[in-house]
Amino acid sequence: MFDCIVIGGGPAGMSASVFLARQKMNFALFAGHLGGRVVWSADVENYLGIHHVSGVQLVEAFHKHLDDYRKVIDLHEGENILKVVKTTGGFSVQTDRGAYSTRTVLIATGTDHRQLDIEGENLFTNKGISYCATCEAPFFSEKKVHVIGGGNSAMDAALFLTKYAKEVHIVTMNAELSGDESMKRNCLTDPKITVHTSMKTVAFKGNDLLESIVLVGADGVEKIVPTEGVFIEIGLKPQSGMIDFVAKDAIGQIVVDAHNQTNTEGVWAAGDVTSVLYKQIVIAVGEGSKAALDIVRYLQSL
Ligand SMILES: Cc1cc2nc3c(=O)[nH]c(=O)nc-3n(C[C@H](O)[C@H](O)[C@H](O)COP(=O)(O)OP(=O)(O)OC[C@H]3O[C@@H](n4cnc5c(N)ncnc54)[C@H](O)[C@@H]3O)c2cc1C
């Protein structure tokens, strides 16, 4: 039986793992993708001590740090947790490859992209529709693309896309862009970006590939707009479905206290999957380490 199973290999889970490894805990780290969402960040400029770094470079640095403890960490990369079940004396963590028992669990599974759930979205995903500008922008070189959404994710994607695309159109159903003021300024002044406000996206059309977007304006008039690529950036949803016995808020975020404990003894959560207010790398790193320290304290008290 493990002392702890960490679910999630983003900044929260990786940071927790370094702390658990340094305390010589008998633990395992399960990560769908080691590095988590950070690899999707084109530029990170708010991580203390590192002025400017790409998400990929930052993940490489996290990896190297984790490598120092490879002998201690039982790493299961690419193995996904399907369910966490309560047992006598702990928990059973069921994956797509097996089941493992543990005294404590740390959930650090982050978030996944939200879908619009409209006509044509599934049909044209990967056929013109993408959810990751950082990963797929180079495929849209010199093309006219649309970013759906009006918050930080959409603005980040649009600014990144200007490095490749010929024209970038941000389409938001809100009356204005909302979020980080400097990103907003950059989007509104970038000659490649056009912002279309009060426009609701209602369908995607095409044949083999996506060809157009159907938009409805504030006046209720439907407009068919030709496009060569769409990036859907309407926010994120917590990946908390694998556990059903801890308290969650209205949108499924796991509720934690100041020690990152959930309302179930033996289960902690950290990072973007939780109700913590701000979703940032430095915060996820801090929350992960805080949870790990508390888990060590708990295990030592048993
Ligand atoms: C486009 C974009 C740009 C961003 N830019 C910045 C920025 O500039 N600065 C900044 O501070 N923050 C930025 N962020 C936010 C930052 O990436 C997140 O706050 C941070 O990655 C959260 O870390 P996390 O460990 O909580 O979750 P994540 O990074 O989401 O990692 C979750 C981990 O859990 C794993 N996982 C999920 N479900 C399962 C499962 N069932 N079984 C096994 N493993 C599972 C995943 O594979 C992954 O390893 C950005 C985010 C995006 C999307």
The ligand as an SDF file (V2000), in Angstrom:
LIG
                    3D

 53 58  0  0  0  0  0  0  0  0999 V2000
   -3.3140   28.7610  -22.8910 C   0  0  0  0  0  0  0  0  0  0  0  0
   -2.9090   28.8770  -21.4480 C   0  0  0  0  0  0  0  0  0  0  0  0
   -1.9600   29.8290  -21.0720 C   0  0  0  0  0  0  0  0  0  0  0  0
   -1.5800   29.9400  -19.7390 C   0  0  0  0  0  0  0  0  0  0  0  0
   -0.6280   30.8700  -19.3950 N   0  0  0  0  0  0  0  0  0  0  0  0
   -0.2080   30.9680  -18.1160 C   0  0  0  0  0  0  0  0  0  0  0  0
    0.8300   31.8970  -17.7470 C   0  0  0  0  0  0  0  0  0  0  0  0
    1.3770   32.6160  -18.5910 O   0  0  0  0  0  0  0  0  0  0  0  0
    1.1930   31.9560  -16.4430 N   0  0  0  0  0  0  0  0  0  0  0  0
    0.6220   31.1790  -15.4680 C   0  0  0  0  0  0  0  0  0  0  0  0
    1.0200   31.2700  -14.3020 O   0  0  0  0  0  0  0  0  0  0  0  0
   -0.3590   30.3040  -15.7890 N   0  0  0  0  0  0  0  0  0  0  0  0
   -0.7890   30.1800  -17.0730 C   0  0  0  0  0  0  0  0  0  0  0  0
   -1.7840   29.2930  -17.4010 N   0  0  0  0  0  0  0  0  0  0  0  0
   -2.4290   28.5090  -16.3190 C   0  0  0  0  0  0  0  0  0  0  0  0
   -1.5870   27.3210  -15.8730 C   0  0  0  0  0  0  0  0  0  0  0  0
   -1.2170   26.5550  -16.9970 O   0  0  0  0  0  0  0  0  0  0  0  0
   -2.3730   26.4780  -14.8750 C   0  0  0  0  0  0  0  0  0  0  0  0
   -2.7840   27.2870  -13.7920 O   0  0  0  0  0  0  0  0  0  0  0  0
   -1.5490   25.3350  -14.3150 C   0  0  0  0  0  0  0  0  0  0  0  0
   -1.0420   24.5180  -15.3470 O   0  0  0  0  0  0  0  0  0  0  0  0
   -2.3900   24.4790  -13.3600 C   0  0  0  0  0  0  0  0  0  0  0  0
   -1.6260   23.4240  -12.8830 O   0  0  0  0  0  0  0  0  0  0  0  0
   -2.2960   22.0920  -12.3040 P   0  0  0  0  0  0  0  0  0  0  0  0
   -1.1470   21.2240  -11.8860 O   0  0  0  0  0  0  0  0  0  0  0  0
   -3.3190   22.4200  -11.3190 O   0  0  0  0  0  0  0  0  0  0  0  0
   -3.0810   21.4200  -13.5160 O   0  0  0  0  0  0  0  0  0  0  0  0
   -2.6630   21.0620  -15.0040 P   0  0  0  0  0  0  0  0  0  0  0  0
   -1.4970   21.8220  -15.4560 O   0  0  0  0  0  0  0  0  0  0  0  0
   -3.9370   21.1540  -15.7700 O   0  0  0  0  0  0  0  0  0  0  0  0
   -2.2270   19.5200  -14.9190 O   0  0  0  0  0  0  0  0  0  0  0  0
   -3.1670   18.5060  -14.6920 C   0  0  0  0  0  0  0  0  0  0  0  0
   -2.4760   17.1670  -14.7320 C   0  0  0  0  0  0  0  0  0  0  0  0
   -3.3970   16.1480  -14.3720 O   0  0  0  0  0  0  0  0  0  0  0  0
   -3.3440   15.0840  -15.3170 C   0  0  0  0  0  0  0  0  0  0  0  0
   -4.6340   14.3920  -15.2820 N   0  0  0  0  0  0  0  0  0  0  0  0
   -5.8800   14.9020  -15.4330 C   0  0  0  0  0  0  0  0  0  0  0  0
   -6.8070   13.9450  -15.2720 N   0  0  0  0  0  0  0  0  0  0  0  0
   -6.1330   12.8070  -15.0170 C   0  0  0  0  0  0  0  0  0  0  0  0
   -6.5160   11.4720  -14.7670 C   0  0  0  0  0  0  0  0  0  0  0  0
   -7.8040   11.0970  -14.7210 N   0  0  0  0  0  0  0  0  0  0  0  0
   -5.5370   10.5380  -14.5430 N   0  0  0  0  0  0  0  0  0  0  0  0
   -4.2090   10.8850  -14.5700 C   0  0  0  0  0  0  0  0  0  0  0  0
   -3.7960   12.1430  -14.7850 N   0  0  0  0  0  0  0  0  0  0  0  0
   -4.7380   13.0800  -15.0130 C   0  0  0  0  0  0  0  0  0  0  0  0
   -2.9880   15.7780  -16.6180 C   0  0  0  0  0  0  0  0  0  0  0  0
   -2.4880   14.8640  -17.5740 O   0  0  0  0  0  0  0  0  0  0  0  0
   -1.9250   16.7420  -16.0980 C   0  0  0  0  0  0  0  0  0  0  0  0
   -0.7110   16.0460  -15.9140 O   0  0  0  0  0  0  0  0  0  0  0  0
   -2.1770   29.1240  -18.7330 C   0  0  0  0  0  0  0  0  0  0  0  0
   -3.1270   28.1660  -19.1140 C   0  0  0  0  0  0  0  0  0  0  0  0
   -3.4960   28.0400  -20.4580 C   0  0  0  0  0  0  0  0  0  0  0  0
   -4.5190   26.9840  -20.8480 C   0  0  0  0  0  0  0  0  0  0  0  0
  1  2  1  0
  2  3  1  0
  2 52  2  0
  3  4  2  0
  4  5  1  0
  4 50  1  0
  5  6  2  0
  6  7  1  0
  6 13  1  0
  7  8  2  0
  7  9  1  0
  9 10  1  0
 10 11  2  0
 10 12  1  0
 12 13  2  0
 13 14  1  0
 14 15  1  0
 14 50  1  0
 15 16  1  0
 16 17  1  0
 16 18  1  0
 18 19  1  0
 18 20  1  0
 20 21  1  0
 20 22  1  0
 22 23  1  0
 23 24  1  0
 24 25  2  0
 24 26  1  0
 24 27  1  0
 27 28  1  0
 28 29  2  0
 28 30  1  0
 28 31  1  0
 31 32  1  0
 32 33  1  0
 33 34  1  0
 33 48  1  0
 34 35  1  0
 35 36  1  0
 35 46  1  0
 36 37  1  0
 36 45  1  0
 37 38  2  0
 38 39  1  0
 39 40  1  0
 39 45  2  0
 40 41  1  0
 40 42  2  0
 42 43  1  0
 43 44  2  0
 44 45  1  0
 46 47  1  0
 46 48  1  0
 48 49  1  0
 50 51  2  0
 51 52  1  0
 52 53  1  0
M  END
$$$$
